[in-house]
Structures are given as C-alpha cells and as structure tokens.
Amino acid sequence: MNVKIHNDLSIVNIDEMKDIYASVGWTKHTKEIIKHVFEASNVNAFAMIDDRIVGFGRAMSDGVFNAAIYDVIVHSDFQEQGIAKQIMEYLLDKLSNVSCVHLISTTGNEGFYKKLGLTKIKTGMARYLNSALAAEYLE
C-alpha cells in the first residue's frame, strides 16, 4: 500500500472527508464545517491511497512561536497501518521551526503521540462549550 501525503485542499473530496470523520464516530462535522476548518488551517496533511483520501490532519500556527495540531484522523478501515504516524510526521516536519507545538489527544491515544516525541504539559488550560467534552477532558 502506497500512501502519499499532500497539502492541497482543492483536490480533496470533502464527502470522503466527512465519511472519515463519521467512521471514527465524529458525526457532527458537516461538509461546510469541514471545508471551513481546513481552509482556516495554515498547515494541512491529506493521506491518499491511489485517488482516495484515507486520513488527514491539520494545524494552525504563527510560524514562529506556537502551533496547535487538530483532527488527526484515519478512516477506521485503514487504521493500524502507520498512516496516522505519516500524517503526524508530515505536520511536525512542516512545524519543525516552531518553538512550541500543542495537541489535545483524544482519550486513549496519548501513547501514540508520546512515541512521536510529544509530552504532557503541566499548565494546559481549556474551555469546552460541549458539556460531554468538558466532562471527558477537563479536571
């Protein structure tokens, strides 16, 4: 299986992206929201097999001091094949000169990100409007 990573949102099928979100249980992402958040991100990574998107990730950064990585997701049919690692390596490479890169892991995936060199932070703070997410992620 030959996975290619690129950053060109204009050639990505948003319907396929919506299916990838849904495959991991993230069903509230409409096509409009997906398009909006990826257009607002200045670092994108799309994992393709042949002409099909199978995963993606995105980041927002000032290019110097701070960046935050979001939505590193691989379709459930393609997980456990190293694709998320390739996406993260691509994003981290694009952010290699940024002083601090933040990421909020979904519950249970902390070990994956540790293997890529990320470490828990002592002073992380957040606010969630969704009460279920607040209950899961906030102290």
Solvent accessible surface area in square Angstrom, and as a share of the most:
residue,aa,sasa,rsa
1,M,138,0.61
2,N,101,0.52
3,V,23,0.13
4,K,127,0.54
5,I,42,0.21
6,H,41,0.18
7,N,84,0.43
8,D,58,0.30
9,L,31,0.16
10,S,99,0.64
11,I,117,0.60
12,V,14,0.08
13,N,75,0.38
14,I,34,0.17
15,D,74,0.38
16,E,49,0.22
17,M,0,0.00
18,K,74,0.32
19,D,85,0.44
20,I,2,0.01
21,Y,1,0.00
22,A,49,0.38
23,S,37,0.24
24,V,50,0.29
25,G,55,0.52
26,W,83,0.29
27,T,101,0.59
28,K,159,0.68
29,H,42,0.19
30,T,57,0.33
31,K,84,0.36
32,E,125,0.56
33,I,81,0.41
34,I,0,0.00
35,K,100,0.42
36,H,125,0.56
37,V,32,0.18
38,F,1,0.00
39,E,101,0.45
40,A,54,0.42
41,S,8,0.05
42,N,98,0.50
43,V,22,0.13
44,N,16,0.08
45,A,0,0.00
46,F,0,0.00
47,A,0,0.00
48,M,23,0.10
49,I,26,0.13
50,D,134,0.69
51,D,134,0.69
52,R,101,0.37
53,I,2,0.01
54,V,0,0.00
55,G,0,0.00
56,F,0,0.00
57,G,0,0.00
58,R,25,0.09
59,A,0,0.00
60,M,85,0.38
61,S,22,0.14
62,D,87,0.45
63,G,45,0.43
64,V,85,0.49
65,F,134,0.56
66,N,71,0.36
67,A,4,0.03
68,A,20,0.16
69,I,3,0.01
70,Y,90,0.34
71,D,24,0.12
72,V,26,0.15
73,I,10,0.05
74,V,8,0.05
75,H,23,0.10
76,S,54,0.35
77,D,103,0.53
78,F,35,0.14
79,Q,77,0.34
80,E,176,0.79
81,Q,80,0.36
82,G,38,0.36
83,I,2,0.01
84,A,28,0.21
85,K,98,0.42
86,Q,64,0.28
87,I,0,0.00
88,M,0,0.00
89,E,81,0.36
90,Y,46,0.18
91,L,0,0.00
92,L,43,0.21
93,D,96,0.50
94,K,104,0.44
95,L,5,0.03
96,S,81,0.52
97,N,137,0.70
98,V,17,0.10
99,S,93,0.60
100,C,50,0.30
101,V,40,0.23
102,H,73,0.32
103,L,37,0.18
104,I,113,0.57
105,S,20,0.13
106,T,48,0.28
107,T,86,0.50
108,G,64,0.62
109,N,66,0.34
110,E,73,0.33
111,G,40,0.38
112,F,63,0.26
113,Y,24,0.09
114,K,117,0.50
115,K,178,0.75
116,L,32,0.16
117,G,65,0.62
118,L,35,0.17
119,T,112,0.65
120,K,157,0.66
121,I,108,0.55
122,K,200,0.85
123,T,113,0.66
124,G,44,0.43
125,M,180,0.80
126,A,51,0.40
127,R,194,0.71
128,Y,55,0.21
129,L,158,0.79
130,N,59,0.30
131,S,92,0.60
132,A,71,0.55
133,L,74,0.37
134,A,24,0.19
135,A,86,0.67
136,E,97,0.43
137,Y,64,0.24
138,L,66,0.33
139,E,224,1.01
